[in-house]
């Protein structure tokens, strides 16, 4: 008679185990998956202040005296 109870309990536990496994799969399936095939974004390096000053002088935006004065100020930092 005891064997009948244990077999009945096992058959009741099987649907519970299946339900738990289904819940684990569903909850795990809702997580965001990491994207492995992305490429790094190229960000050009920021120009230094002296580079910008040199470019402005080369384009003729500033004169020689102003260029030398500003270059001396940047050199102090």
N, C-alpha and C positions, 0 to 999 in steps of 0.2 A: 504494500500500500504506500510506503514511503517513496518508492521509485516513481510512482505516478505523479506525486507532488513535484518532485525535482524536474521531471520531464516537462510538466506544465509550466513551471517557473522559467525553464530555459526557452520555451516557445514564446513566452510573454516578453522575455528580455531581448529576443532577436529584433522585433520591430523597434524597440527603444534604441538599440545600438545602431540600426540602420538610420533612424531619424537623427541621431547625434552625428553620424558621419555625413549625412546630407547637409545638416546645418553647418558643419565645419567647412565643407566644400563651398557652400553658398557664401558664407561670410569671408572665406579666404579668397573667393573669386571676385569680391567687391573691392579688394585692395587695389590701389594703383600699382601697375607693374612698372618697373624701371625701364627706361628707354635706353637701349644699348647702342643704337645705331644713330646717335646724334653726333654732330661734328662740333668741335670747339669754335666758338665765335671769335673771329679775328678782330682785335681791337688795336688800332694803330697806336704806337706810343705817343704820349703827349710831348709836344715840342717844348724845349727848354726856353726860358725867357730870352737868353742870348741868341738862340736860333731865330726866334721871332724878330728880334731887333736886327739881326743880320739880314733877314729877308726884307724887312721894311726899308733898310738902307739900300739894298740891292734894287728894289723896285723904285727907289727915288721918293718915297713917302716922307722921309726925314733927311735933313741935311747932315753934313759931316760934323759940324759942331754939336748938334743935338745928339747924333750917334755916339760921339766920343763921351759926351757928358753922361748919357744914359748907360753906356757901357761901363764907365767908372762907377756909377751907382750900383749896378748889378754885381760888379766885382767886389764890392765891400761886404756883400751878404755871405 
